[in-house]
């Protein structure tokens, strides 16, 4: 069950697509196996999500704990499925 740190950004390019979870809750949950954490304070922002669920679903997530904006790591932003 991979945990990935998201990438901190100064401000989101499109404020419309920013998710702002309440403190103590997640921006997204699902039945996948990836957990995304804030790149700054390591709070969990998305729990048990799949790649398809997060890809294109938001421009950024604002961490409720430290208030910083996070975007998906570059390797998760586009739909090239790498088969190892």
Backbone as a ProteinNet text record, in pm:
[ID]
protein_1_A
[PRIMARY]
XXXXXXXXXXXXXXXXXXXXXXXXXXXXXXXXXXXXXXXXXXXXXXXXXXXXXXXXXXXXXXXXXXXXXXXXXXXXXXXXXXXX
[TERTIARY]
85.9	0	89	119.5	217.3	166.1	255.9	228.2	316	255.5	332	319.5	430.9	425	388.8	297	258.4	360.9	347.9	444.9	386.4	460	413.5	421.2	317.6	319.5	286.3	330.9	306.9	157.9	98.4	-46.1	-97.8	-218.6	-271.7	-299	-281.3	-304.1	-452.3	-537.4	-681.3	-750.3	-786.8	-846.2	-977.5	-1043	-1169.5	-1150.9	-1035.5	-1015.6	-945.2	-940.9	-869.9	-963.9	-919.4	-995.3	-946.3	-1040	-1003.1	-1071.6	-1011.4	-1073.1	-1074.9	-1175.5	-1181.7	-1074.4	-1027.1	-927.8	-976.9	-891.2	-927.3	-997.1	-1022.5	-1084.4	-993.5	-1027.8	-946.9	-1014.7	-933.3	-988.7	-1058.1	-998.1	-1054.4	-1030.9	-1128.9	-1107.9	-1164.6	-1121.2	-1170.9	-1137.5	-1131.1	-1098.4	-970.8	-887.2	-757.6	-654.2	-526.8	-423.4	-317.3	-345.3	-245.9	-293.4	-202.9	-231.1	-137.9	-195.4	-114.6	-102.2	19.3	44.4	87.5	63	110.2	262	314.2	458.3	527.8	450.8	510.5	506.7	386.6	375.2	342.5	329.7	306.2	169.8	76.7	-59.9	-117.7	-199.2	-261.8	-374	-369.2	-468.3	-567	-521.2	-609.2	-577.6	-681.3	-663.6	-721	-640.4	-688.4	-751.3	-679.9	-731.2	-657.6	-718.1	-653.1	-599	-509	-451.7	-561.7	-656.4	-762.9	-849.4	-860.4	-947	-888.5	-756.4	-695.3	-651	-629.7	-577.4	-683.2	-658.5	-752.7	-868.6	-869.4	-982.9	-973.2	-853.8	-834.6	-706.9	-694.1	-568	-473.3	-527.8	-443.8	-529.7	-463.1	-529.9	-465.6	-549.3	-498	-495.6	-378.8	-366.3	-436.7	-529.4	-601.6	-513.3	-401.5	-316.7	-219.1	-148.1	-47.4	-88.3	-197.8	-249.9	-178.1	-84.9	-11.9	-81.3	-55.3	-118	-26.7	-87.2	-15.4	-74.8	10.7	-39.7	17.3	-39.4	10	155.4	232.6	369.9	366.6	467.2	465.7	438.8	491.1	473.5	330.1	248.1	109.6	11	60.3	-31.5	-83.8	-19.6	-68.9	-83.3	-158.9	-204.9	-110.6	15.9	104.9	125.6	64.5	78.9	206.8	299.8	426	413.8	441.3	439.7	582.8	610.8	748.2	772.4
-120	0	124.4	176.3	285.7	415	483.4	619.4	711.4	814.9	906.8	1047.3	1118.7	1258.9	1340.7	1434.5	1521.1	1632.8	1709.4	1814.9	1949.2	2020.2	2151.5	2251.3	2334	2441.3	2572.2	2680.8	2811.8	2844.1	2836.9	2857.3	2782.4	2731.6	2649.8	2732.8	2670.6	2740.9	2770.6	2683.3	2700.3	2682.1	2793.4	2783.3	2705.6	2694	2621	2473.8	2420.5	2277.3	2237.3	2328.2	2298.5	2230.4	2120.4	2053.4	2103.2	2134.9	2183.9	2098.9	1986.3	1899.8	1967.2	1933.1	1983.9	1914.9	1981.8	1918.4	1782.2	1684	1550.9	1465.5	1522.1	1442	1440	1356.1	1343.3	1414.2	1461.9	1522.8	1416.8	1299.9	1190.6	1059.4	971.2	834.8	742.2	619.5	527	385.2	301.6	162.2	122.3	221.5	192.4	160.1	169.8	130.6	238.2	360.4	466.6	567.7	608.8	716.8	832.5	950.2	1069.2	1153.9	1204.7	1287.2	1426.5	1521.7	1658.4	1657.3	1727.4	1733.6	1813.6	1891.4	1971.2	1902.2	1876.9	1825.7	1676.8	1613.3	1468.3	1423.8	1516.4	1475.3	1399.9	1301.1	1226.8	1310.6	1327.1	1409.2	1324.8	1213.8	1123.8	981.6	909	777.5	669.8	567.1	450.8	489.3	569.9	609.1	532.2	530.5	469.3	579.2	540.5	637.7	704.2	623.1	678.4	777.2	756.3	841.6	981	989.7	1119.7	1191.6	1116	1177.2	1267.7	1396.7	1490.9	1528.6	1479.3	1505.3	1641.7	1698.1	1825.9	1889.8	2020.9	2085.9	2083.7	2090.9	2088.9	2051.6	2010.8	1987.5	2079.1	2151.7	2237.4	2156.2	2147	2069	2141	2072.9	2139.6	2166.1	2095.4	2112.1	2228.4	2232.4	2338.2	2444.7	2421.4	2524.9	2539.2	2448.4	2459.9	2379.9	2421.3	2355.2	2246.8	2135.9	2020.6	1980	1939.7	1879.6	1738.9	1663	1527.4	1531.4	1432.7	1423.7	1412.4	1465.5	1469.5	1333.7	1228.1	1097.6	1047	1110.1	1065.7	1155.1	1255.3	1352.1	1312.2	1216.9	1179.7	1029.7	989.1	851.4	761.2	761.3	663.1	555.4	444	336.4	260.5	269.4	199.7	59.4	-36	-173.4	-215.7	-250.5	-287.7	-433.3
0	0	0	-118.7	-125.3	-63.4	3	48	-33.8	-88.3	-171.5	-115	-117	-78.7	-201.4	-182.4	-292	-307.1	-412.5	-439.2	-397.6	-313.5	-269	-383.5	-395	-493.8	-423.8	-482	-421.1	-420.5	-539	-546.2	-667.4	-656.3	-765.4	-890.4	-1005.6	-1131.6	-1151	-1101.1	-1117.5	-983.2	-918.8	-784.4	-781.9	-897.2	-902.6	-867.9	-901.3	-886.4	-758.9	-660.9	-536.7	-437.3	-381.8	-276.7	-141.8	-54.5	78.3	184.3	218.1	319.2	456.2	534.9	671.3	754.4	860.6	948.1	996.5	987.8	1033.6	929.6	811.3	706.3	584.6	488.8	368.2	251.8	158	37.4	-46.9	-52.6	-131.2	-57.6	-65.6	-18.4	-124.3	-122.6	-222.8	-185.6	-288.1	-262.9	-336.1	-361.4	-422.7	-316.7	-355	-258.9	-239.1	-284	-269.5	-165.5	-78.8	14.9	-18.3	-37.7	-66.1	59.1	81.9	199.7	157.5	247	226.4	214	114.2	95.5	203.9	280.3	385.8	520.4	571.4	708.5	714.3	599.6	590.7	642.2	656.6	688.1	569.1	596.1	487	426.2	295.4	226	146.3	94.4	19.8	63.3	99.4	160.3	68.8	41.2	-34.5	-167.8	-244	-374.3	-483.7	-600.5	-715.4	-806	-892.8	-985.7	-1068.8	-1118.1	-1202	-1125.3	-995.2	-914.6	-896.3	-887.3	-860.5	-987.2	-1094.5	-1215.8	-1278.8	-1278.3	-1336.8	-1246.9	-1122.7	-1034.2	-966.1	-959.1	-890.3	-942.1	-918.5	-953.3	-834.4	-714.1	-594.8	-475.1	-368	-240.2	-137.7	-66.4	40.5	169	228.5	351.3	465.3	533.8	642.5	764.1	773.5	891.2	875.3	761.5	746	644.6	572.5	484.1	351.4	323.8	198.1	88.3	-33.9	-147.9	-203.7	-237	-289.9	-423	-515.4	-637.6	-649.8	-742.1	-762.8	-805.8	-763	-813.5	-965.9	-1033.2	-1180.2	-1244.5	-1184.4	-1247.9	-1239	-1155.3	-1140.5	-1214.9	-1284.1	-1343	-1479.7	-1544.1	-1676.3	-1686.5	-1783.1	-1790.3	-1867	-1832.7	-1891.7	-1787	-1807.7	-1710.3	-1740.3	-1649.2	-1668.7	-1612.8	-1695.2	-1647.3	-1621.6	-1498.7	-1464	-1498.5
[MASK]
++++++++++++++++++++++++++++++++++++++++++++++++++++++++++++++++++++++++++++++++++++

